[in-house]
Amino acid sequence: MSEKPWGGRFSAPTDEFVEAFNASTHVDARMYREDIEGSRAHARMLGRQGILSHADVQTILRGLDEVEQEIEAGDFTFSIALEDVHMNIEARLTAKIGDAGKRLHTARSRNDQVATDTRLYLRRRCDDVLARLQTLQQVLVTQAKAHADTVMPGFTHLQSAQPVTLGHHLLAYVEMLERDRGRFADARQRMNRCPLGAAALAGSTFPIDREWTARELGFDGPTANSLDSVSDRDFIMELLSAAAITAVHLSRFSEELINWMSAQFAFIDLPDAFCTGSSIMPQKKNPDMPELVRGKTGRIIGALVSILVTMKSLPLAYNKDMQEDKEAIFDALDNLEGSLRIFGEMLPGMQVRRQRMREAAASGFATATDLADALVRAGVPFREAHAIVGKSVAWCIAHDCMLESMPADACAAIDERLDAAMLAQLSVENCVAARDHVGGTAPAQVRLQCQRWQQQWENV
């Protein structure tokens, strides 16, 4: 029983299966840097407050440096008997430096320790995601600028709706990713409060300086309530919510890339390095990476649901259920970062079949709305114009021709206000160029938006 730091209360050893079931070392060992960073700050604070001697603090700091070096060199063995990364590091520290190591845990609990370590770790991961998001935005803006005047069909209900430019389409995802960046930045700001010093749930009887410790660890300040400090996991819920929304955006984009690469669309070709073949069909080139990203989205959404369900009925303060939080958030962020990396490295090599896109944009009567607008400009009420164009489309379907090919006598037969000259202006290029306003699909607007994004990043 002496191996357990809490073993004094117990007279029988822990069941072997229970010991393995209880351990989280296989999950939280990745937080060793944050655990050591938090312990350094805690030890310095204890020394500043006269709770530990200067000699003990120096010995602890030296020992923590050595433990960190052992872990990074691969010379450290994590034990499930010690349950988690925190106890593993403390046990090794104590083995190296003796009694000074036993004093490190003065005025703290694993409850505030793990809450602090998790925030430190997720703060860094948040920064990583923010950087990946901006990298993908920059890739998309580069592609959007190159395809500012590449005409493609815009869809609603996956039916041809109105022509747009590929640049405009790609910039839609830049806007989504910017909102994703905002959500991650907001979550990072709210989590940046330090729980250390809350101890198990009620605070400490020692004269600790939580403000100093928070500043030392780069937090905006200490958490304000000791009970909330050790039982709060909404910072994880918020991060997972941001991750799930970002993943959904990537999944929607994945679906489009998968469709666009099919023989039926044939809009694009993705780089060979991001595709695979078939074990039986030699002609196949499968867009596996977008498909995997689409699949990972379900996993990330599942992580959000998992933590919400875990926390929904927990009383204050800490409960062992909360140990399940890290596996969910770690897995979600790993998969989200991987997905963002895939997109950031895959899209620069995407080949666009401009002519095929243009042909598709010209099909499906995608210019019908522009014809209705032309009638409105000629004085026809919109609802009447809508009906006239609907009849014109029906005539074209029956006679297997496009709107711009309708003969004058057919126009007059439908409505005398339908001028064949209007039809002559219905090229897809004219249609996209006409939408020359903020947020419109006109090539001029796409280029302005690309310029705005590039200037925004340059000024940061």
N, C-alpha and C positions, 0 to 999 in steps of 0.2 A: 504493500500500500504506500510505501514511502515515495514511489515514483510519481504519484498523483499530487499535484499542488494543493488539492482540496481534500486529501485522504485522511486527515486527522479525525474526521467525524465518523469514518467507516471502519468496520471490523472485518469485512469480507471483501475479497477482490471483485472487480467488475467482471461480469460474464464476458467471455471472449467475443461472442457475436455482438453483444450489446456495445462493447468497446469499438468494434469496427463500424457498427450502425451509427454510433454517436459521433464518430470522428468526421471532421470537415477538412482535415489537412490536405487531402487530395484536391480540394477546391480552392481553399484560401491561401495555400502556400505562395501563390503568385503575388500576394500582398506583403511579402517579406520586407521590401524596401520601405513601404509605408509604415509597417509596424516598427521597424528600427528607427525611422525618422521621428515617429511619435514618441518613442521611448527616449530618444536623445533629448527632445524638447522637454519631456516630463522630468527627466533627471536634472537638466539644467535649472528648471523652475524650482525643483525641490532644493537644489543647492542655493539658489538665490534667496529662497525664503528661510534658509537655515534649518530645513527639515532633514536634509542630508549634509554630511560633511563635504568639504571641498575634495578631500582625498577619495571619498566614495564616488563622487560624481565623476572625477577624472578616471577612476578605475572602470566605472560602468561605461563611459564613453569609449575608452580604449577597447573594452571587451566587445561592445556592440560593433565597432569597426572590424574586429577580428571575425566575429560571427558573420557579418555581411560578406567579408572576403571569402570565407569558407563556402557560403551558399553560392556565390557567383562563380567560384572555382569548381563547383560540383562536388565539394568535399563534405557536404552537410547531409546527414541522413534524417529525414523527417519521420517521426514515429506516430502511428495512429494512437498509441497508448497515451500520448500527450494531447490528443484531441484536435488541436488546431495549430495554426502558424504561431500564434501568440505564446502559447505554452511551450512549444518547441524551442522558440528563440530564447525565452526566459530560462528554460532548463539548461540549454547549452551555455548561456551566459553565466549562469550560476556555477556550472561545472568548471568553467574557465577561471572565474574570478572570486568564487567563494561567497562569503556573507554579503558583500556589497551587491551582488546580483540579487540576493533575496530581499534587499531593501528597495529595489527599483519599483516594486508594485505598491509602495506606500502611497496612499491617497488616490488610488485609482482601482478600477475593477475591470474585468474583461468586458463588461457591458459598455462602459464608455470608451474603452480601448478599441474594441471592434467597430464601434460606431465612428470613431475618429479615423481609424485605418481605412474603412470603407469609403468615407467621404474623400480622404486624400487620394485614394486609388481612382475613384470615379471622377474626381476633378481632373485628373490627368487624362483619363480616357475620354472625357468630354472634350478636352482640348484636341485630342487626336481626331475625334469625329468631326469637330468644327473645321479642322485643317483639310480633312478628306472631302468634306462637303464643298469647301471653296475650290479645291482642285478640280472637282467634277464640274462645278459651275464654270470655271475658266475654260475647261475643255469644250463644254457646250457652247459657250459664247464664241470661241474660235470657230467651231463648226457652223454656228448660226451666221456668223459674218461671211463665211465662205459660201453659204447657201441662202443669202439674203433674197435672191431673186429666183431660187429654184422652186418652181410651182409644183404643188402636190394637192391631192384632194383633202379637204377637211371633212371630218366625219361627225355625224350624230347618229346614234343607234347603229354604229358601224356601217351606215349607209352614206353614200356620197352626198355631201351637203352643200358646201361652198368651197371654191378654191382658196388655198392659203399658200404661204411659202414655208418651205422646210425650216428656214431660219426662224420664222415666227413660232412654228411648232416646237422647236428645240428651246426657244426662250421661255416657253410656258413652263418647262421643267426647271429652268434657272430660277423662276419666280417661286416655284414650289420649294426648291432646295433652300432658297433664302428664308422662307418661313420656317423650314426645318432648322436652319442655323439659329434663328431667333428663339425657337423653343429650347434648343440645347443651351444657348447662352443664358436664357432665363432660368433654366433648371440649375445650371452651374452656379449662378448668382445666389439662388435660394439655398443651395446645399452648402454654401461656403461659410458655415458657422461651426465652431469647434465644440464638440460634446465633451472633450477631455476635462475632467474635474467633476463631472456629474456622478462619478463613481458608480455604485451598483444601481442606485435610483434616487437617493436622497441628498447627494453631495458628500462632502468630506468634513471631518472634524479638524483637519489640519489647516493651517493658514495659507492655503494655496493662492496663486495668482493666475486666474484663468485668462484674464486679459492678455497677460504676457505670453502665455503658452499659445493662445490663439494667434497672436501676431507672429510669433516665432515660426508657426507652421503655415503662415500665409493666408490665414482665415480673416474674414472681415470683422470677426469678434466671436465671443463665446455664445453658445446657445443660452437661452434665458430661463429655462425650466429644466430641472434635473430629471424629472419623470419623462418629459417629452424627449429629452436629449438621448436617452437610451432606448426609448420605444418607438421613436420616429423612423419610419421607413418610407414616408411619402416622397422623399427625394429620389428613392429608387423607383417608385411608381411613376413619378414624373419623367424621369429619364427613360424608362421603358415605354411610356406613352409617346415621347418624342421619337424614340427609336422605331416604334411600331408605325407611326405615321410616315416617317422617312422611308421605311421598308415598303410601305404600301405605294408610295410614289415610285420607288424603283421597280416595284412589281408591275405597275401600270406601264411604265416605260418598257420593261422587259417584254410584256405582252405585245406591245407595238412592234418592237424589234423582231420578235418571233414571227409575227404576221408579215411584216415587211420583207423578211428574208425568204418567205415561202415562194414557191414557183407561181402561185396564184397572184401574189402581189408583185414580187420581183423588183421591189423598190431599192433594196440595199444588199450588200454583201459584207459580212463581218469577217475580220481577220482569221486566217486559219488557226492561229495560236489560241483562239478563244472558242474554237468549235471542235467537234469530234465527228467520227464516221460511224458507220454501221458494221456490225460483225458479219452481216449477211448481204447487205445491199451496197455494192461498191460505189454507187453514184451519190450516196448520201453525204451531206454536210450539215450536221445538226447544230443549232444554236444552243448548245448545252449550258453555256454560262448564263445567258439571260433566263433560261429555264430554271437553273439552280437558284438564281437570285429570287425568282418568283416563288420557288419552293421554300427558301429560307424565310420568306416573309411570314408564312404560317407559323414557323418556329418562333419568330420574334414576337408575333402577336400572342402566341401561347405563353411566352415568358411573362408578358404583361398580365394576362389572365391569372397565371399562377400566383404572382405576388399579391394581386388584388384579393384572390380567394384566401390565400394564406393569412393575410392581415385583417380580414373583414370582421372577425369575432374575437380578436385578442384583447384582453384587458391590459391596462397599464400595470407593470412597466414591461420589463423584458420577459419574453417567453422563448423557449427553445425552438419553437416553430420558426422563429425568425432566422435561424441558421440557414433555412432554405432560400433566403433572399439572394445570396451571392451566386449560386449556381445559375439561377435564372438571368440575372443581370450580366454576368460574365459571358455566358453563352450568347445572349442577345447582342451584346456589343462586339464580340468576336465576329459574329456572322454579319452584322451591319457594316463593320469596318471592311471585312472581306468583300462584301457586295459593292461598297463604294470604290474600293481599290479596283475591282474587276471593271466597273464602268469607266473609271478614270483612265485605265490603261487600254481598254478595248475600243472606246469611241473614236480616238484620234485616227485609228486605222479603218474606220467604216467607209466603205465605198458606196457612193450614191449613184443610182442610175437615173439621171436627170430626165432623160427623154421618156423613160417608162413612167416616171412620176407625172410628167406633164400630160402624157396621153391619158393616164387615169384621171387626172384632174379635169380633163375636157369631157370625160364620159359621165353618164349618170345625170345629165341636165343640171350640173352644179352651178351654172350661170343663171338659173331661173330667177333667183331673187333679184339679181341685177336687172333683169328685164322688167320685173315688177316695179323696181325703183325707177326705171326709165319712164314707165307709164305714169307713175305718181308725179314725176317731175313735169310730165306733159299735162297734168291736171286731173288725172284719174284718181278717185279715192282708193286708198290702199286695198281695201277689201274687194273692190271691183277689179283692181289690177291683179290681185292674187287669183281670182277666179279666171280671169282672161289667160293668165300664164298657165294655170292648171289645165285649161282646155287645150292650150297650145302644146303642152307636154304630151297630153293624151293623143293629139293628132300626130305628133312626131313618133310616138311609140307605134301607132298604127301604121305609119308610113316609113318606119325604119330610117329616120333621119334625125339630125341634130337641130336644135332651136335656130341656130344661125343659118341653117340651110332651108328654112321654111320659105316657100314661094310667096310672093305678094298676094296672090289671089286667096291662098289659104289663110293668111293673116286677116285679110278683109272679111273673109267668111266667118271667122271667129268673132272679130270685133273691129269696127272701122277705125277705132283709135289705136289699134296695133299696127305700128308703122314698121315696114320691113327694114327701114334705115336703123331702127333701134337694134334689130337683130345683128346687124353688121358689126356692132360695137362689142359683141359678147365674147371676145377672146378671154381666156383665163388670165392672160397678162394684164389686160385692161381691168379685169375684175379685182385683182389683188392690188394693182396700183391705185385704184380709186379709193381704197380704204386707208387713206393717208392722214391719220389722226393718231393721237396718243393711244397706244394699245392696239392699233390696227396692224394688219398683216402686210401693208405696203412695203416693198423693199427699202424705201427711204426710211421708214419708221424702224424697221429691223436694224438697219445700220446705226441709227441714232441710239437705239437701245443697247446695242453692242458697245458703242462708244461710251455710253453712260456707265455701264458695268465696268469697263476697263478703267475709266477715270476714278470710279469709286474705289477700286482695289489699289490703284496707284496712290491714292490719298490716305490710305490707312497707315 
